[in-house]
Amino acid sequence: AAIFIAAILAAVMSTADSVLLGGTANIVRDFYQQILRPHADDRELLKVSTIATIAIGVGALSLTYLVPRIIDLFVISYSIQVCGGMIPVVGALFWKGGTEQGAWASFVVGIGYIILSVLDIINIPYHYIVGVIPAFIVYVAVSLMTQNQSNKPAN
């Protein structure tokens, strides 16, 4: 029984470690380095990585106190990944007309939809699955509106 429990704890810790580092990498590389400080040096990136890791860890720990059941946390986590990230990724792979602005708008709408669902502001059956619909609509609409802007050559 002790070996079985130790194996489960090891799997949980390994998963948590990977998710924490993945989130930190996204914040540092995708937001900080590409948008805020493109010419940041390694020392600065290490400092931001440390702060991001602590912030994500504290945020995740805070969520465990707010959401009483672990399965609810899993559902929320995967819903955010699906509703916020699936449409921009799949859209970029299969539709040449998709734009960066459309992807960002879809991401924001998908995550916003899940947040509103968790807060019970939106109460639709299967709302965690249905959230891809507004994300898809916004991705297509914003991409169509911004295609000419994205295809212009840089000056």
N, C-alpha and C positions, 0 to 999 in steps of 0.2 A: 504494500500500500504506500509506503514511504517513497519508493522509487517512482511509482505512478504519479504521486502528487508532485514530486520533484520534476518529473518530465513535463507535466502540465505547466508548472511555474516557469520552467526554462523556456517553453514555447511562448508563453505570454510575455516574458521579459524580452525575448528575441524579437517578437513582433513589435512591442512597444518601442524598443530601441530603433528599429528600422523606420517606423513611422515618424518618430521624433526627429531622426536625422534627415529623413526625406522632406519633412516640413521645413526644417532649418535650411536645407539646400535650396528649396523653392524660394523661400523668403530672401536669402542672401543673393542667389544668382539671378532669379527672375525679376525681383522687385528692386532690391538695393543696387546690385551691380549694373543691371541693364537700364534701369529707369532713373534712379536717384544719383548714383555716383559711378558712372562708367569707367572712370580711371582710378578707382580705389585700389590701394596696394594690398598686399597679403596681410599685413599687420592689421589694417583697418577691417578687412573681411573677416579675420579671425575674431576680432572684437565684436563685430556685428553677429557673427555666428554664435558666439557664446551668449550674447544677450537674447538672441532669437530662441536658442535652445532652452534657456531658463524661462522665457516668457511662454513658450509653447508648453513646457512641462508644468508650469504653475497653472496655466489655463486649462490643461487637460485634467489636472488634479482638482481644480475648482469644479469642473463639469461633473466629476464623479460624485461630488457632494450634492449637486443640484439634480442629477438624474439618478434615481434610486436603483434602477435595474440595469445590469451590464448589457443585456440584450437590446435595450432601448438606445444605449450609446452606440452599439454596433449599427443599428438601423439608421440612426441619425448620421453617423460617420459615412456609411456607404451611400446614403441618400445625397449627402453633400457632394461626394465624389461623382456620382452618376449625374445628378441634376446640374451641377456646376461644371463638370469637366467633360462629360461624354460628348455632348453636342459639338463643342468647339473642336475636339480631337477628330471625331468621325467626320464632321463637316470639312475640316482641313484635308482629310485623306480622300474624300470622295467627291468634293465639289470645288472646282477651280474658282468659282465665283465668290467663295467665302473670303472675308477680309478680317484683318486684325481687330478692327473696331467691332465687327459682328461677333467675333469670338469673345471679346471682353464683355460686351453687352449681354451675351448669352450666359457667360459665367456669373455675372452679377445678378441677373434675373433668376437663374437656377438656384443659387445660394440664398437669395432673398426669399424665394418661394419656400424653401425648406425652413428657413428661420420663421417665417410667418406661420408655417404649418406646425412647427414645434411649439410656438406660442399660442396655438389654437385660434389664430386670427383667420386662417383658412381652414375650413373643416370639410374636406372632400374625401370620400372613400378612396383608399389607395393613393393618397396624396403624395406619398414618397415616390411612387412610380409615375404618377401623372405630371410631376414637376418637370419632366423632360419636354412636355408639350409647349409651355410658354418659353422655355429656353430655346427650343427649335424655332418657334415663330419669330422670336427676337433675333436669333442668329441670321435667319434668312432675310428678314426685313432690313436690319441694319446693314447687312452685307450688300444688299441690293442698293441701298441709299448711298453707300460709301464706296462702291466699286470704282467709280471714276476718279475719286480722290486717291485711292490706293494704287491705281494703275498709272498715275501721272509720273513722269520721270523726275528724279530729284534734281534740284538746281545746284 
